Amino acid sequence: MSIGPSALMMLFDKIHLYPDFPKEGILFRDISPLLADKAAFQIASHGLDIMADEFEKFDTVACVESRGFLFGPIIALNKVSGIVMIRKKNKLPGKKFSKLSKLEYGEELLEVAQGMVGNTVLIVDDVLATGGTSKTVAEMMTVCGAKVVGFLFLLEIPGLGGRGELEKVAPVWSLITK
């Protein structure tokens, strides 16, 4: 089963644009209206789950804080894999591996709990922009001894170069481009 053009257009229309947020020069894509609409959220979740079939088999879904937490577990449950949470600084207890990530409008420290990552990982997040966060997560997964089999996003922002950087690591799929 696939997602038809009318369903994809509905998802596209649910993403609201906010110029100059969170700072001047950034065109923010807000997926909150898509998440708030039951039908849109179901279609998006189903579409991402179908796309996950395109990747080499994986035993772990790396869910990037915070909205990667919404889609990653759905994929993991349907593909019978575990999840590992990629969190921002000081959100995880115990031993963890940390790495600084450069964003299009700043930096953030990302962390993953040690000993939680499987052998093969699919990285799931909501938006692909410059790819800085996802590239950092891929580097973290490699340090943890895992092979990254791919990246999966709800939304890709074209023209920011994120896809090109990530394709050097593994295949990249996104449900919507806006």
C-alpha positions as CSV (number, residue, x, y, z in Angstrom):
1,M,0.0,0.0,0.0
2,S,1.3,3.5,-0.8
3,I,0.4,7.1,-0.1
4,G,-1.4,8.8,-3.0
5,P,-0.8,12.3,-4.3
6,S,-3.9,13.8,-2.7
7,A,-2.9,12.5,0.7
8,L,0.6,13.9,0.3
9,M,-0.8,17.3,-0.8
10,M,-3.0,17.3,2.4
11,L,0.2,16.7,4.5
12,F,2.0,19.4,2.6
13,D,-0.8,21.9,3.2
14,K,-0.8,21.1,7.0
15,I,2.8,22.4,7.3
16,H,2.7,26.1,8.2
17,L,5.5,28.5,7.4
18,Y,6.8,31.2,9.7
19,P,9.3,33.7,8.3
20,D,12.1,35.0,10.6
21,F,11.6,32.4,13.3
22,P,13.4,31.5,15.6
23,K,15.6,34.3,14.2
24,E,15.7,36.6,11.2
25,G,16.4,34.8,7.9
26,I,15.0,31.5,9.0
27,L,11.8,30.2,7.3
28,F,10.4,27.9,10.0
29,R,8.3,24.9,8.9
30,D,5.8,24.0,11.7
31,I,4.5,20.5,11.6
32,S,2.3,21.0,14.7
33,P,-0.9,21.4,12.6
34,L,-0.1,18.1,10.8
35,L,0.3,16.4,14.2
36,A,-2.9,17.9,15.6
37,D,-5.0,16.5,12.7
38,K,-5.8,12.8,13.3
39,A,-6.0,11.9,9.7
40,A,-2.8,13.7,8.7
41,F,-0.9,12.2,11.6
42,Q,-2.1,8.7,10.6
43,I,-1.2,9.2,7.0
44,A,2.3,10.6,7.9
45,S,3.0,7.7,10.3
46,H,1.8,5.2,7.7
47,G,3.9,6.8,4.9
48,L,7.0,6.8,7.0
49,D,6.4,3.2,8.0
50,I,6.1,2.2,4.4
51,M,9.3,4.1,3.5
52,A,11.2,2.3,6.3
53,D,10.8,-0.9,4.2
54,E,13.2,0.6,1.6
55,F,16.2,0.4,4.0
56,E,18.5,-2.5,4.7
57,K,17.3,-4.4,7.8
58,F,17.9,-2.6,11.1
59,D,17.6,-3.6,14.7
60,T,17.5,-0.1,16.2
61,V,15.6,3.1,15.4
62,A,17.5,6.2,16.6
63,C,14.8,8.8,17.5
64,V,16.1,12.4,17.6
65,E,14.6,14.7,20.2
66,S,11.9,15.7,20.3
67,R,9.7,15.0,17.3
68,G,11.7,12.0,16.1
69,F,10.2,10.5,19.3
70,L,6.7,10.6,17.7
71,F,7.6,8.7,14.5
72,G,10.5,6.5,15.5
73,P,8.6,4.2,18.0
74,I,5.8,3.6,15.4
75,I,8.4,2.4,12.9
76,A,10.2,0.4,15.5
77,L,7.1,-1.4,16.7
78,N,6.0,-2.3,13.1
79,K,9.5,-3.4,12.1
80,V,10.2,-5.3,15.4
81,S,13.2,-3.3,16.4
82,G,14.3,-1.4,19.5
83,I,14.6,2.4,19.8
84,V,17.4,4.5,21.2
85,M,16.7,8.1,22.2
86,I,19.0,10.9,21.1
87,R,18.5,13.6,23.7
88,K,19.7,17.1,24.3
89,K,22.2,17.9,27.1
90,N,21.4,16.6,30.6
91,K,18.2,14.7,29.7
92,L,19.7,11.2,30.1
93,P,20.8,9.5,33.3
94,G,23.8,7.1,33.6
95,K,26.7,6.8,31.3
96,K,26.3,8.4,27.9
97,F,28.2,9.5,24.8
98,S,27.9,13.2,23.9
99,K,28.7,15.2,20.8
100,L,28.3,18.8,19.8
101,S,26.0,19.4,16.8
102,K,26.0,22.5,14.6
103,L,22.5,23.7,13.6
104,E,21.5,26.2,11.0
105,Y,21.0,28.8,13.8
106,G,23.3,27.6,16.6
107,E,24.7,24.5,18.4
108,E,23.5,21.9,20.8
109,L,25.0,19.0,22.7
110,L,23.4,15.7,21.8
111,E,23.6,12.6,24.0
112,V,22.9,8.8,23.7
113,A,22.9,6.3,26.5
114,Q,25.9,3.9,26.4
115,G,25.1,0.3,25.7
116,M,21.7,0.9,24.1
117,V,22.5,1.0,20.4
118,G,22.2,-2.2,18.3
119,N,24.2,-3.2,15.3
120,T,22.3,-1.6,12.5
121,V,20.5,1.8,12.9
122,L,17.8,3.8,11.1
123,I,17.9,7.4,12.1
124,V,14.5,9.0,12.3
125,D,13.7,12.7,12.7
126,D,10.9,15.2,11.7
127,V,12.8,17.7,9.5
128,L,15.9,17.5,7.3
129,A,17.4,21.0,6.9
130,T,21.2,21.4,6.8
131,G,21.7,17.8,8.1
132,G,23.9,18.9,11.0
133,T,21.9,17.1,13.7
134,S,21.5,13.9,11.7
135,K,25.2,13.9,10.7
136,T,26.1,14.2,14.3
137,V,23.8,11.4,15.3
138,A,25.3,9.2,12.6
139,E,28.8,9.9,13.9
140,M,27.5,9.0,17.4
141,M,26.0,5.7,16.2
142,T,29.3,4.8,14.5
143,V,31.3,5.5,17.7
144,C,28.8,3.2,19.5
145,G,29.7,0.4,17.0
146,A,26.6,0.5,14.8
147,K,26.2,0.7,11.1
148,V,23.8,3.5,9.9
149,V,21.5,2.0,7.2
150,G,19.6,5.2,6.5
151,F,17.9,8.4,7.4
152,L,14.1,8.9,7.4
153,F,12.4,12.3,7.7
154,L,8.8,13.5,7.6
155,L,9.8,16.8,5.9
156,E,12.8,17.8,3.9
157,I,13.7,21.5,3.2
158,P,15.3,21.6,-0.2
159,G,18.3,23.9,-1.0
160,L,20.0,23.7,2.4
161,G,22.4,20.9,1.5
162,G,21.4,18.4,4.1
163,R,20.6,15.6,1.8
164,G,23.9,15.7,0.0
165,E,25.9,15.5,3.3
166,L,23.8,12.6,4.6
167,E,23.9,10.6,1.4
168,K,27.7,10.3,1.9
169,V,26.8,8.2,4.9
170,A,23.6,6.2,4.0
171,P,20.4,6.5,1.9
172,V,18.0,9.4,2.7
173,W,14.3,9.3,2.4
174,S,11.7,12.0,3.2
175,L,7.9,11.9,2.9
176,I,7.4,15.6,2.0
177,T,9.6,18.3,0.5
178,K,8.7,21.9,1.3
